[in-house]
């Protein structure tokens, strides 16, 4: 599928997050320290929308059961064994591009060992 435009930089200020749907996929965009991250907009706990939670600094908290994630890494803070599904992103001029065909689970690395 490749990278596709999903939003403009001006739509997502530093310290903000936004949930959107792209080609039937729920995506969460987060801007932390002017770096854009894109994750599947679903909590691994009970599948609620992470975009309905809160963002404090770099900590994303699910609105339903308060699981917490480090947005810069996608790894769980509480509980630590949870992780989010990451989409590759890049910025091209004023456009935020996401590659939805290249979802990456942070749970295991190439050799099957948990990455951290």
N, C-alpha and C positions, 0 to 999 in steps of 0.2 A: 504494500500500500504506500509506503514512504511517508515523508513528512508532509503535513498539511496545515494550513493556517487555521487556528482555532480561536484566536483573539488578538487584540492589539495591546501593546504595552500600556497605553494610556488607560485601558480598562482594568488593569490590575496593579494597583499601587504597592509600594514596598510595605510589607506587613499585612497584606490582604490575601484572601483566598477566594476562589470562585468555583462553583460547580457548574458544569455544562454537559450537554449531550452532543456527541459527535459520532455520526454514523451508527447510532444505536448504543454507543458505549458511553457510560457515565464517567466523566473525567473531572478530577480535582486539580486546579491550577493553584499554585502557591508562590508568592513572591516574598522571599526572605533575603534581606541585604542585597536587593536588586538582582537576585539570581532566581530564575523561574524553575520550579519543579512541577512535574505532572505525575499524578498517581491515579490508579483506578479509584473512583469515588465510592468506595465501599469498605467498611470496617471488616477485618477478617473475623471478628468475634461473632456478630449476629447480622452481618450484611446491611447495617444501616448506612445512610449517606454521611460520609465524613464532612461534607460541605455544610451539614447542619450542626456541626460542632463548633469549637472555638479554636482560635489561633492566638497563642501568647508567646511572643518572641519566636522561637523556632519549635515550640511544642504545640502539636495538634492534638486536641482532645475530642474524642468521639462524644457526641451529644447524648447518646443513649446510655452507655454503661461506663463512660469516662476512661476508656482505654486511651493511653497517650503514646504519641509517636514523635520521634525527632524528624522534622520535615527535611532536614538537610541530608539525612541518611536513609530515611524510610524505616528504620529499625524501631522496635518498641522500646518505650521507656518504662511503661507499666501496663502489661507485663513485658519483660525483656525478650521473651521468645516469640513475640509477634512481629510481623513485618508487612509492609505495604507492597503493592505491585506498581512498579515504576515504568513510566513511558519515557523514552528519550525525548528531549526537548532542545530547541535552539531558537535564537532570536535572529530574525532577518529584517534589519531596518527597524520598523515599528511593529512588525508582526511576530506573534508567538506561534511557533510551529511545533507540532507534536507528531511522533511516529506511532500511531496506534497499532500498527502491525508488528511492533517489536516490544511487546510487553515483557518486562523482566521481573521475575520473582527474585526477591532479595533473600529468599529462604535458603537456597542452596547455590553453591558456586558450580563451576564446571565439573569439579571432581566429586560433587555431591555433598561436600562439607559445607556447613553453615558459614556464610560469609559474615564478617562483622567489621 
